[in-house]
């Protein structure tokens, strides 16, 4: 391998690594937006309950969107994930209000 070929290979690898790092940064921020939306929605709960609910929501949202990991979420999926979270949270709120009436 010549010096020129080696330099081109290094440049290609560097470019691919930078692309992967940028994609990882973007996907992390997509899930962060979803998690933040859920935290705002659950702000009146104590932190322990809020954490448990959000932790339980992650696999439901990932399954609905066909994701193996939350960090694999892309920016275009974040609004769908927030919609799914809101629908589930609406159900949780409605059910908890119904059960508090009968308790």
N, C-alpha and C positions, 0 to 999 in steps of 0.2 A: 504494500500500500504506500503510495507516494505521500509526501507532505501535504500536497494540495487535496488529495482524497481524504486524508485524515482530518484536515481542517474543515472540509465540507461535511464530513460525518459528524464532527463535534458540533458544528453549527446546526445541523439537522436535529441532533439529539437535544441540544439546548432549546431549540424552538419548540420541540414536542413537549419537553418538560415544562416550559413556561406556559404552554397552552393548557396542559393538564392542571397546573397550579391555579391558573385563572379560572378554569372550569370548576375546580373544587371550591374556590372562594365564592363563586357565584351560586353554586348549589347550596353551600352552607348558608348563605344569606337568604335563600328562598325558604328553607326550613325555619330559619330564625324569624322570618316575617310571619309564618304560620303560627309558630309557637307564641310570638308576641301577641298576635290577634287573640289567641286562646287565653293568654294571661290577662289581657285587658277585659275580656268577657267574664273571667272568673275572679276579678280583682277583689270582690267582696268576701271571698273565701279565705280561710287561713292558708298560709303557704304550703303546709303539708298536704292538705286536701287538693289544693290547686295542682301541686306537683304530681300527685297520684292520678288525677283526672287527665292531665296532659300526657303523662307517661302511658296511660291506657289508650289515649286517642291515637298515638303514633302508629301502632300496628294496624288500627282500623283504617286510617288514612292511607298508609302505605299499601295495604291490601287493595283498597278501592282504586288506587292509582297504578297498581302493578309495580310497585317499587320494593326492592329488597331492603334498602336502607333509606332513612329520611334524608341523609346527606346527598343522595342521588337525585333529589328533587330539583328540577330545573325551574327557571323563573316563570315559564309559561304554565307550569302546573300549580304554582303557589295559589293563584286565585281559586282554582278548583278545590284545592286542599282546604282553604279557608271556608269555602262554601260547605264542604263536607263537615268540617268541624262545627260550623254554626248550626247545621241541621241536627247533628248529634247533640250539641249543647242545648238546642231548643227542646229536644225530646227529654233530656235529663232535667231541665228546669221544669217543664210541664209535669213530668212524673213526680218530681220531688214536691211540687206544690200540691198535686193531687193527694199524695200520701201524707203530707203534713195536715191536710184538712181532715183526713180520717183518723189521724193519730190522737 
